[in-house]
Amino acid sequence: MGATVAIIGRPNVGKSTLFNRLVGKRLALVDDTPGVTRDRRPGEARLGDLRFTIIDTAGLEDADATSLEGRMRAQTEEAIAEADVVLFVIDARAGVTPLDAHFAAVARKSETPVILLANKAEGRAGEGGLYEAFSLGLGEPVAISAEHGEGLAGLYEALLPYVEQVEEEEQAAKDEADFSVELDEDGNPLLPEAAPAGTSERPLRVAIVGRPNAGKSTLINRMLGEERMLTGPEAGITRDSISVDWLWRERHLKLFDTAGIRRKARVQEKLEKLSVADALRAIKFAEVVVVALDATNSFEKQDLQIIDLVAREGRALVIAVNKWDLIEDREAAWAAIKDAQDRYLNQIRNVQIVTMSGLQGQGIDRLMEAVFNAYEVWNTRVSTSRLNRWLLKILTHHPPPAVQGRRVKLRYMTQAKTRPPHFVVFCSRPEELPESYTRYLVNGLRQTFDMPGTPIRLSYRKGENPYAGKKKKTR
């Protein structure tokens, strides 16, 4: 695992910029607006030959524990408790503020070692704040510029002893564990049988998306059994797409909590645009996407647009109707859901819908069973022989319509790839085939080969004319 390093400090001192610098990617949202980061976000950091886990946290603010800022501070305190060392960041250009001094006192009381960083120290403007930092009682400050990558050599020297200590302790524990490995008759270690999707080497990537306030973060907290994500009655709390590891019935998953996706016309602020873009990126990199709907107001236009987006991206899909505990007449509500499914989800027929309550923890096992079922369907592969036998039956009972008196000939069919299933039909004049016949073939594939609720790709290729290029004989 390696060492865990948490970045803390008051809002807008450059914590997320430093986080992005150390992970080598623009993972965390960065904006001039204070308080952009809310949940704690982990990442794999590299600094020279050092490898460690870095955690970006919300800005520390002195606020009531029940307020949003207070709940953000509680998330930061959790990160401090889990970390092996803390990077306390101040703004060298602004100098030491009363808020810096207040939280420096809190950091000194913590058992976790603290390294003081004076960020934005490039040029003369930061010299005054660098000297003021000594007054915080956290030792000699390290002058850095996260934006320009200056001072990282000093940060390396400060982190080196802590990272090495953790690595030595983990190596010692590993050496001790090696003596307890069970061996077979030949003295070789007994290895576990190959696991399906969801192994520790390759966890299943599951993104949870939906409109704001659909209960996505609450659901993930209930799955993890802890208040890992910041939640509350306010809509739009989550901004970054946060990934967390979870073990369900010996299967490893990487869950992605995402910001709520509103209608494009309503997204005006730059920060919300960044949050939505981060959520869309999580969909692209996920293997299974769970679209969370609010049971009290499900299948709104925006819900359908999100579902359509997931289908167009070709991800395996499961629909979770959350807040089911608030529904009194469940029979009527379920009938309305099935009616909406039949009317609006023709492009992904028979997609799995799970009713649940993230707050009460109801239906989580059924949801995860649906997730793994959707993943298996997403990986479906059909042999070429079965496909062509099916195609022959289709052409016998319902051939493609004639265009200008000439029939389009479907000659051969094969599966090009999976994830999602993609089929290729070799035919004459594919441009003449109507869209309705393509939908007919897709629905037939879905029903015959048992592929409910997954996107299916169907494309056509025109066979080469064996007589093309040959000269016509003349008498």
Beta strands, then each sheet from edge to edge (+ up, - down):
strand 1: 3-8
strand 2: 41-47
strand 3: 50-56
strand 4: 85-91
strand 5: 114-119
strand 6: 142-143
strand 7: 204-210
strand 8: 242-248
strand 9: 251-257
strand 10: 288-294
strand 11: 316-322
strand 12: 352-355
strand 13: 410-417
strand 14: 422-427
strand 15: 457-462
sheet 1: 2+ 3- 1- 4- 5- 6-
sheet 2: 8+ 9- 7- 10- 11- 12-
sheet 3: 13+ 14- 15-
end
